Amino acid sequence: QNTYRMIDYCNSCHPSIASWWSDGETFVIKDTQKLSFNIIPRFFKHNKFSSFVRQLNFYGFRKIKHDPYNINASDQDSKHWRFRHEFFVRDRPDLIREIRRPSQNTVEKEEIESLKREMKDLKDQVSF
């Protein structure tokens, strides 16, 4: 619920930081630093982007990878973080109640996969 309110808030007041994607089924983080320092603390008890992403992964959100072959994408687009969840849809806050934490066994597997993805993303960022 906080994430939904945060994205709606950014979409209205700070679209250069984060916003709904044009399809309404995904959202995009455009400026991770500003989100961390200015936006996340308004909605959560921390200001760490990595913790925010980990929680998204934990609840079944998936990062949408940048398509390097998309000729319409800008260099800036490749630095954006775009996420999707089937029950996280613009103008449909009623669907949020369907988003649940997985069971403990699934949680541990998801946590490991999430950490692996984070490490890969960090390695990719460092290699540029």
N, C-alpha and C positions, 0 to 999 in steps of 0.2 A: 504494500500500500504506500509506504514512504517513497519507494522508487517511482511508482506511478505519479504521485504528486510532484516529485522532484523533476521528472521529465516534462510534465505538463507546465510546471513553473518555468523551467528553462525554455521550453518551446515558446512561451508567451513573453518572457522577460529577457532571456539570455540565449537566443537561438545560435549565437556564435560559439557557445560553450557546449550545448547539447540540445537535441530536438528530436521530434518524431521524424522518421523518414517519410518520404512522400506517399509510400504505400500504406502507412498507418499501422503496419504489422511489425515494424522494427523501429528501433531508436538508435541514434548515433551520438557518440561522445566526440566532440570536435577539438576540445581543449582540455586535456586531462589535468593539467596543472591548475587552471582556474576552477575546474570542477572540484578538485581536491581541496583547495584552500578557501573557496568562496561559497560553494554550493553544498557539497556533501555534509559539512558540519551543521547546516541548517536542518537537515533531515535525519541525520544519524549521529551517533555518539563518537565519531572518529572523523579523520580527514584523509584517510589512506585510500587511494584509488585501487591499489592491489587488493585490499580487503573488500572493497565494494565489488570488484570483479569476481573475487572468490565466492562471495555470497550469491551473486547472480548465477554462477556456475552451479553452486550448491542447490539452487532452486530450479535448475533445469533450463536456464537461459543458455543460449549458444551464441558464440561470437561468429559473425558472418565474415569470412575471409575476403580480403581485397582481391579483386580479379585483375592480375597484372596485364591481361590481354584486352581489357576494356578500354577502347580508344577514347571514350568520352570521359574517363576518370582523370582527375588532375593529380599532381604529385601530393597535394594537400589531402585528397581523399584517402591515399594510402596510409596516412597517419591517423585517420579516424578509427574509432572503435564502434562497430555496429553490432547490435544484439537483437535476438529474437526469442520469443516464447509464445507458444500457440495461444495462451490465455492472457497475454499482455498486448492489448490492442487499443489504439487511440479511440477515444470516445466510448469505450466499453469497460468502465471501471467495475462493472458487475462481474466480469470474468475473473477478476483477481482472486476471488475466493477459491477458485479451482487450482491455484498455484500452491503446492504443498511441498514440504520437505520430504525427501524419500526416507525409507526405513533405515535403521542404523547400519545394516550390512551394506545396503546400497550407498549410504552416506560415505562409508569408508572408501569404497571403490571410486565414487564420484570425487571425493577429496583428493585421492591419489591422481586421478585423471586430470583434475583441475590444476593441481600443482605441476604436473607434467606439461600441461598446456601453457601455464604461466612461465615455466622455465624455458620452453621453446620460444615463446614470444619475446622474452627477455634476451635470449641468445640471438634471435633474429634482429632485435633492435641494436644490440651491441655490434653485430657483424656489419652493419651499414656504416 
